[in-house]
Amino acid sequence: LQGINQTREQAMKNMYKNLKELNKQARSREVKILVENMPFRCKNCLLTTPEEFRELHSKLGNYLTLDFEHAREEKVIRRFIRTGLVKHVHVCQEAHTPTYEPGPIKFDLLKTIPGIKEIPIICEVLSPLGQIKSINHIHELLNDS
């Protein structure tokens, strides 16, 4: 494991170097790499803030998989959305625990993501008998004004 005793600056430098190489390999296969945000306010994590993603995108061109649970707070989720870099969304309960109800899933918040009707959404929900009944129900909720 490289990086255990690195400074944050060294870890970021290595992350950029490795992601740049991964992007190069992906491009040769016509694949795009999305990067998921890590838990907000995590001291030992990289890419936890919208600002870090703006910098990543400006340097390497990568877009964001927005994990609602990692962003934790609605105001932080909104800041990520405002970057315009969200190309995939992951919504779930706390600590990636599937649930019978949509819990923190806020469809009004999802609707603010540019292009939301065209991007993949992962919803961790155990039962179609809960509030979310099907994929079509998710589309109905997103289309409901």
C-alpha positions as CSV (number, residue, x, y, z in Angstrom):
1,L,0.0,0.0,0.0
2,Q,1.5,3.2,-1.2
3,G,0.6,6.3,0.8
4,I,0.1,5.1,4.3
5,N,2.7,7.5,5.7
6,Q,2.4,10.2,3.0
7,T,1.3,13.8,3.5
8,R,-2.0,14.8,1.9
9,E,0.0,16.7,-0.8
10,Q,2.0,13.6,-1.6
11,A,-1.1,11.4,-1.7
12,M,-2.9,13.9,-4.0
13,K,0.1,13.9,-6.3
14,N,0.2,10.1,-6.5
15,M,-3.6,10.0,-7.0
16,Y,-3.3,12.4,-10.0
17,K,-0.4,10.4,-11.4
18,N,-2.2,7.1,-11.1
19,L,-5.6,8.5,-12.4
20,K,-3.8,10.1,-15.3
21,E,-2.4,6.7,-16.3
22,L,-5.8,5.0,-15.7
23,N,-7.5,7.6,-17.9
24,K,-4.9,6.9,-20.7
25,Q,-5.6,3.2,-20.6
26,A,-9.4,3.9,-20.5
27,R,-9.3,6.2,-23.5
28,S,-7.5,3.6,-25.5
29,R,-10.5,1.4,-24.8
30,E,-13.1,4.2,-25.3
31,V,-14.1,4.1,-21.7
32,K,-14.6,7.1,-19.4
33,I,-13.5,7.0,-15.7
34,L,-15.9,8.6,-13.2
35,V,-14.6,9.2,-9.7
36,E,-16.8,8.9,-6.6
37,N,-16.6,11.5,-3.9
38,M,-15.3,10.2,-0.6
39,P,-16.9,10.9,2.8
40,F,-17.2,14.6,3.6
41,R,-15.0,15.7,6.5
42,C,-13.0,12.5,6.3
43,K,-9.5,13.6,7.5
44,N,-7.7,10.8,5.7
45,C,-9.7,10.8,2.4
46,L,-9.0,12.5,-0.9
47,L,-11.7,14.1,-3.1
48,T,-14.2,14.9,-0.4
49,T,-15.2,18.4,-1.6
50,P,-16.7,20.0,-4.7
51,E,-13.6,22.2,-5.0
52,E,-11.3,19.1,-5.2
53,F,-13.5,17.8,-8.0
54,R,-13.4,21.0,-9.9
55,E,-9.6,20.9,-9.7
56,L,-9.6,17.2,-10.8
57,H,-11.8,17.9,-13.7
58,S,-9.7,20.9,-14.8
59,K,-6.5,18.9,-14.7
60,L,-7.7,15.5,-16.0
61,G,-11.2,15.9,-17.3
62,N,-12.8,13.3,-15.0
63,Y,-16.5,13.6,-14.0
64,L,-18.2,12.7,-10.7
65,T,-20.2,9.9,-9.3
66,L,-22.1,11.7,-6.6
67,D,-22.6,9.5,-3.5
68,F,-25.3,11.1,-1.4
69,E,-24.3,9.2,1.7
70,H,-20.7,10.3,1.4
71,A,-21.7,13.9,0.9
72,R,-23.9,13.5,4.0
73,E,-25.4,17.0,4.2
74,E,-27.9,18.5,1.8
75,K,-25.9,21.7,1.4
76,V,-22.8,19.7,0.5
77,I,-24.9,17.7,-2.1
78,R,-26.1,20.9,-3.6
79,R,-22.5,22.2,-3.8
80,F,-21.5,19.1,-5.7
81,I,-24.5,19.4,-8.0
82,R,-23.5,23.1,-8.8
83,T,-20.1,21.9,-10.1
84,G,-21.9,20.6,-13.2
85,L,-19.7,17.5,-13.0
86,V,-22.2,14.9,-11.9
87,K,-22.6,12.1,-14.4
88,H,-23.8,9.3,-12.1
89,V,-25.7,9.3,-8.8
90,H,-25.7,6.8,-5.9
91,V,-28.4,7.2,-3.2
92,C,-28.8,5.0,-0.2
93,Q,-29.3,5.1,3.6
94,E,-26.6,5.8,6.0
95,A,-23.5,3.6,5.6
96,H,-24.7,2.1,2.4
97,T,-27.5,0.2,4.1
98,P,-30.4,-0.7,1.8
99,T,-33.7,0.3,3.2
100,Y,-37.5,-0.4,2.7
101,E,-38.1,3.3,2.4
102,P,-36.1,5.9,0.4
103,G,-34.9,7.6,3.5
104,P,-32.6,10.5,2.6
105,I,-33.4,10.2,-1.1
106,K,-34.8,13.6,-2.0
107,F,-36.2,13.7,-5.5
108,D,-36.4,17.5,-5.5
109,L,-32.7,17.4,-5.0
110,L,-32.1,14.8,-7.7
111,K,-34.2,17.0,-10.1
112,T,-31.6,19.8,-9.8
113,I,-28.8,17.7,-11.3
114,P,-28.3,18.8,-15.0
115,G,-29.2,15.9,-17.3
116,I,-30.6,13.7,-14.5
117,K,-33.0,12.0,-16.9
118,E,-30.1,10.7,-18.9
119,I,-27.6,9.6,-16.2
120,P,-27.5,6.3,-14.2
121,I,-28.9,6.3,-10.7
122,I,-28.2,3.6,-8.2
123,C,-30.9,3.4,-5.5
124,E,-30.2,0.9,-2.6
125,V,-33.7,-0.1,-1.7
126,L,-34.6,-3.6,-0.4
127,S,-38.2,-3.8,-1.3
128,P,-40.4,-2.7,-4.2
129,L,-43.2,-2.6,-1.7
130,G,-41.7,0.5,0.0
131,Q,-42.2,4.0,-1.2
132,I,-40.2,3.4,-4.4
133,K,-42.1,0.8,-6.3
134,S,-40.0,0.4,-9.4
135,I,-37.5,2.0,-11.8
136,N,-40.5,3.5,-13.6
137,H,-41.7,5.0,-10.3
138,I,-38.3,6.7,-9.9
139,H,-38.7,8.2,-13.4
140,E,-42.2,9.4,-12.5
141,L,-40.9,11.0,-9.3
142,L,-38.2,12.8,-11.3
143,N,-40.6,13.9,-14.0
144,D,-43.2,15.1,-11.5
145,S,-42.9,18.9,-11.2
